Amino acid sequence: MKQTAGRNALGEFAPMFAHLNDDVLFGEVWDQEAISTKTKCIVTIVALISQGITDSSLRYHLENARNHGVTRAEAAAIITHATMYSGWPKGWAAFNLAKEVWKDDEPVAQDDVRIADPSGLSKDFPKGEPNTAYAQYFVGNSWLAPLGDPQLGAANVTFEPGCRNNWHIHHKGGQVLICIAGRGWYQEWGKPAQELKPGDVVSIQPEVKHWHGAAADSWFQHIALAVPAEGASAEWLEPVDTHVYEQLG
């Protein structure tokens, strides 16, 4: 989305500043691909806190960070770390804003069995190990259990409630998802999200931008089958917008 805040506020008074703000800072700099948008959000938050800027500018970037996958726990850790170097009062001021931005992401009560108890997972397929290799492309925790011969490209993927992967594209080779436990979501770019339940099968064609993961109140498991193709690869993109995901239920 093209930034217009500079032109809206200062277009007539300071057109050069408006251009630098909208086209250079929020255009070329924020569009650079060397680091992820999530990382840019974190760097910006720390830079503003270190300067003692805790007004609407910081709130905007905290909200942007949340929308690009920074969790409540990560936000607390980022601000705490920045406070050690920039000063205690700045940290307190930043936390006051962060609590408002992440107010809907309170930890789940452990007596909510639907979320806290993963007993509904498949008894036939292993949960596997923490999916650390791809953790940077997921919001929340997931587990990965390779199935059979590695050449098959098959794995059982387990998502905790609220966990989902980023938008991504399978180039050349596609993917098939076989849902085996819990409740989840699948969505292709520009289309409505599709609810997933055990027994559902999703065939993902090459070059289709999409994401999939658990519902907010349920664990979810699917077997992911890679469709073999010469030169096949996966391109990982931006996280699913948090507010859009929360609308799914």
N, C-alpha and C positions, 0 to 999 in steps of 0.2 A: 504494500500500500504506500503510495507516494505521500511524503510528509508535506504538510502545508501550514504548520503552526507558525513558522517564521513569517511567511507572507501574510497570513491572517492578522498577526499582531503588529508586524513592523514593515510590511511590504512597501508602504508609501514613505515612511519615515527613514528606514534604513534598508533599502533594497539589496545592497551588497551583503549585509549581515543576514538578511532573510535567505538569500541564495546560499550562503555558506552553511546556514543552519539546515535548510531543507534538502539541498542537493548534494552538499559535500559531507557534512557530519552524518545526517540521517539518511543519506543516499549512498555515496561511495564508501564511506568508512564503515557504516553498519552493514553494508552489503558484501564486504570482503569475506572471502571464503576460507582464509587461513585458520580462523578459529570459529567455533560454533556461536550461534546467537546467544545461547545460554551462557557461554563463557564471557561474551561481550557484556551481557547484563550484569554478571558478577563483578567484572572489572569496573564497570561504571558505578555500581553501588559502592564499592570500596573507595573509589576516587572521590565520590561526593561526600561520603562519611568523613574521610580524612580531611576534607576542607571545611567540615562543619556545616555543610549544606543539607539541611533536613526539612526543607519546605516541600512544596508541591512537586519540585523537580525530582527529589528522591522518591516520593510516593509514586510518581509516574514510572520510574525505573524499577521500583519494587514490584509494581503490578506487571510490568513487562517481563520481569524475571519469573514471576509466578506463571504467567501465560506461556513461558518457554521452558517450563519443566522444573524450576527451582522449587523444591518442596519446603514445607514449614520447617522441618528439621535442618535442612541445608541453609535456609535463611538465617536461622538462629546461630548456626555455626559460623556462617560468613560474617555476620555482624559482631559476634563475640571475638573472632580472630582480628577483625579490623579494629575493634576497640582497644586491643592490647597495644596497637601501634599508633592509634590516632587520638586516644583520650577517652576517659570514662563518660563525661557528659555527652559527647557525640554519640557514643554507643546507646546511652539511655534514650536520647532523642530519636535515634534510628529505630530502636525497638518499639517505641510508641507508635510509629507509623507501620512497622512490619506486623504488629499484632492486629491492626485493622485490616491490612491487606490479606493476611492469612487467617482471618477470624473464622472462616467456614471450614478450615482444615484441622480442627481440633482432633487429638488422638482418639481413636475409636475405643469405647468402653469395652473392657474385656468380657463383660457379661452379655455382650451382643454375640450370641452363638453363631449367627450366620456369618459373621466376619472373623471372629477370633478363632473359631474351631474349623480347621481344615479337614475334618473327618469326611467330608463329601468328595474328597479326591478319589481318583481311580484306584481300585485295589489290584488292577491287572497290569498297570504300567508304573514304573518307578518315577518318583518325583525328581530325582537327580540331584545335582549339586548347584549351588548358587551360580547364576548366570553372569559371572563377573566379566567375562570377555566382552559382553555386549551391554553391560550395565549402563554405559554412557548414552545408549540409545533407548533406554526405558525410563519411564516415570514409575517409581515403586520397585518392589523386589520381584524377581522371577527366578525360576530354576530350570535347568536344562538336563535332559537325560537322553543321550544318543541311543538309538535303537538299531540293533543289528550291525551289519557291515557298514563301515563309514562311507563306502561308495554309494550306499543307498540314499544318503542325505536325508535320513529320517530321524526325528527327535521328538520327545514329548516335552512340551513347554508348559510350565506351571506359572500362573500369575496369581499373586495375592490380590485381595479386593482393591480395586482402584488402580491396579497396575496396567499399563498399556505401553506398547512400543511407539516410537516416533513414526511419522509418515515416512514411507520408504518405497523404493521401486526395485523390482527384480528385472534386471536387464537380460534380455535374450531368453533365459530360462525362467519359467514361472514358478508357482508354488501351489500346493494343495493343503488345506487345513481340514483335519477330521476332529470334530469336537467330541470329547469323551467325558467331561465332568464339569459341573458348575454352570455358570452363565456368563456370557461375554458379549463383545461387540466387534463387528467388522464394518469398515467404511471405506469406500473408494472416493477419491477426490471428485467433488461436485455432485455426489449422490448422498441420499439419506443413509444413516447408519443402520446396519442390519443386526438384530439381536441373534445371538448364537446359543444353542442348547445342545446337550449330548445327542449325537446322531446326525447333526448338521454337517454338511460338507461344503467347503468353499473352494472353488477353483479360481485361482488368481492368474490372470494372463500377464505375459511380459509387458513391461513398460507402463503398467497401471499403478499410479500413486495411491497408496492405501495405508491403513493401520489396523491393528487388532489388539484386543486385550480383555481384561476382566471387567465385569460390571462393578459399580462402586460398592455393592453390598454382597459380593459373592466371589469365592475363589473360582478359578477357571483353568481348564486344561485342554489343550488341543495337540494333536500330532501334526507336525509340520513336515511335509514331504517336498523336497526340492525337485523340480522338473529338470532333468539333465539337459544341458545344451552347451555347446562349445563356446567358451568365453563368457559364461554366465557370471553375473556379479550382482551384488545388492548395493544400492545407493541409499544411505541414511540421510534423512532430511530433518525438518523442524518438528518439535513435539506437538502433539495435539493440543489445541487451545483448551486451557483448563475450564473456562466458563462454558464452552461448547460441550465438553465431555460431561460436565456436571448436569447438563440439561437432559442427558440420556436416561438417567435413573438406573 
